């Protein structure tokens, strides 16, 4: 995970939310990273990080509006997972690998060891990573019974800062 968070790439995902009652919602997501810039665009919302600052953006009427996140500094996902495993709040097990978007992925299951959980990890998560750490699949089971899953449709390596900035501007 750490390598993927240091890389330069742009991934297009098919996202599905399956609600506890069985209904499904679908949309396309794009995530891009380069140097100190990271963006995730999903429907009418976007988050992006520039250096140590994080911004939350939403489409309001026909304009997008962004505000700096009030959460302050944040830990990268790999660091959160490392701490959660170290304090025995989650366990990690290897799952069978698979091919996603034409790439081999190493897959892992991350599950709570007790009744507490982190929102981003849910009660359990399946994560599949390319050899360079780029996330190709993530499935998160929420305590509500809802399941969020994103699966890479395409991966572009060495996207560069301009590609990430273009994604942000398009929003």
C-alpha positions in Angstrom: 0.0 0.0 0.0 2.8 2.4 0.9 4.4 2.0 -2.5 1.1 2.8 -4.3 0.7 5.9 -2.2 4.1 7.2 -3.3 3.5 6.4 -7.0 2.1 8.3 -9.9 -1.0 6.8 -11.5 -4.6 7.3 -12.6 -7.2 4.5 -12.1 -10.8 4.4 -13.3 -13.0 2.2 -11.2 -16.5 0.7 -11.4 -18.1 1.4 -8.1 -21.0 -0.5 -6.7 -22.8 0.1 -3.4 -25.0 -2.8 -2.4 -27.5 -1.8 0.3 -28.5 -4.1 3.1 -31.9 -4.5 1.5 -30.3 -5.8 -1.7 -30.7 -2.6 -3.9 -27.5 -1.6 -5.8 -26.2 1.7 -6.9 -23.5 2.0 -9.6 -21.1 4.8 -10.7 -17.7 5.4 -12.1 -14.9 6.7 -9.9 -11.5 8.0 -10.8 -8.5 8.3 -8.5 -5.1 9.8 -9.3 -1.9 10.4 -7.5 1.4 12.1 -8.2 4.0 13.4 -5.8 2.1 15.4 -3.2 -1.2 15.6 -5.1 -4.0 13.0 -4.7 -7.6 13.2 -5.9 -10.6 10.9 -5.8 -13.7 11.9 -7.9 -16.9 10.0 -7.3 -20.2 11.2 -8.8 -20.8 14.8 -7.6 -18.1 14.8 -4.9 -14.3 15.0 -4.9 -11.7 14.9 -2.2 -8.1 16.0 -3.0 -5.0 16.3 -1.0 -2.2 18.8 -1.8 0.7 18.3 0.5 -0.7 18.3 4.0 -4.0 20.0 3.2 -7.2 18.1 2.3 -10.2 19.6 0.5 -13.7 18.3 0.2 -15.7 19.4 -3.0 -19.3 19.0 -4.0 -21.3 20.0 -7.0 -23.9 22.6 -5.9 -26.4 23.4 -8.6 -24.1 23.6 -11.6 -20.9 24.8 -9.8 -18.4 22.9 -7.8 -17.5 24.3 -4.4 -14.5 23.2 -2.4 -13.7 23.8 1.3 -10.6 22.9 3.2 -11.3 19.9 5.4 -11.6 20.7 9.1 -10.1 17.4 10.1 -6.6 18.7 10.0 -3.7 16.4 9.3 -4.4 12.8 8.3 -2.6 9.5 8.1 -2.1 7.7 4.9 -4.2 4.5 4.6 -1.1 2.2 4.9 -0.2 3.9 8.2 -3.8 3.5 9.6 -3.9 -0.1 8.7 -0.4 -0.8 10.2 -1.5 0.8 13.5 -4.9 -1.1 13.5 -3.1 -4.4 13.0 -0.4 -3.6 15.5 -2.9 -2.9 18.3 -4.8 -6.1 17.3 -8.0 -4.2 16.2 -7.8 -5.9 12.8 -6.2 -9.0 11.4 -4.9 -9.5 7.9 -4.9 -12.7 5.9 -3.8 -13.5 2.4 -6.5 -14.3 -0.1 -6.1 -15.9 -3.6 -4.7 -13.5 -6.2 -6.7 -12.5 -9.3 -6.4 -10.6 -12.5 -8.0 -7.2 -12.5 -7.8 -4.7 -15.4 -5.3 -7.1 -17.1 -3.0 -7.0 -14.1 -2.1 -9.6 -11.5 -3.3 -8.5 -8.0 -2.2 -9.8 -4.6 -5.3 -9.9 -2.4 -5.8 -9.7 1.4 -8.7 -9.8 3.8 -8.7 -7.3 6.6 -11.2 -8.1 9.4 -12.0 -6.7 12.9 -10.9 -8.8 15.8 -13.6 -7.3 18.1 -16.7 -5.2 18.0 -14.9 -1.9 17.2 -14.1 -0.8 13.6 -12.8 2.1 11.6 -15.2 3.6 9.1 -12.8 3.3 6.1 -12.1 -0.4 6.9 -15.6 -1.4 7.9 -16.1 -4.6 9.8 -14.2 -6.4 7.0 -12.4 -5.4 3.8 -11.0 -7.2 0.8 -8.1 -5.4 -0.8 -6.3 -6.3 -4.0 -3.1 -4.5 -5.0 -0.9 -4.5 -8.1 2.8 -5.3 -7.6 3.5 -1.5 -7.3 0.9 -1.1 -4.6 -1.9 0.5 -6.8 -5.3 -0.5 -5.5 -7.1 -2.6 -8.1 -10.0 -3.7 -5.9 -11.5 -2.8 -2.6 -14.6 -4.2 -1.0 -15.7 -2.8 2.4 -18.5 -4.4 4.5 -20.2 -1.7 6.7 -21.8 -2.4 10.1 -25.1 -1.5 8.5 -24.8 -4.4 6.1 -24.1 -2.1 3.1 -21.2 -3.2 0.9 -19.0 -0.8 -1.1 -16.9 -2.3 -3.9 -14.7 -0.7 -6.4 -12.9 -2.6 -9.2 -10.3 -1.1 -11.5 -11.4 -0.9 -15.1 -8.2 0.8 -16.4 -4.9 1.8 -14.9 -2.5 4.5 -16.3 0.9 4.5 -14.7 3.2 7.6 -14.5 0.2 9.9 -14.9 2.1 12.9 -13.6 1.0 16.0 -11.8 -0.7 17.5 -14.9 -3.0 14.5 -15.2 -4.0 14.8 -11.5 -4.5 18.6 -11.9 -6.6 18.0 -15.0 -8.9 15.6 -13.1 -9.4 18.2 -10.4 -10.1 21.0 -12.9 -12.6 18.8 -14.8 -14.6 18.5 -11.6 
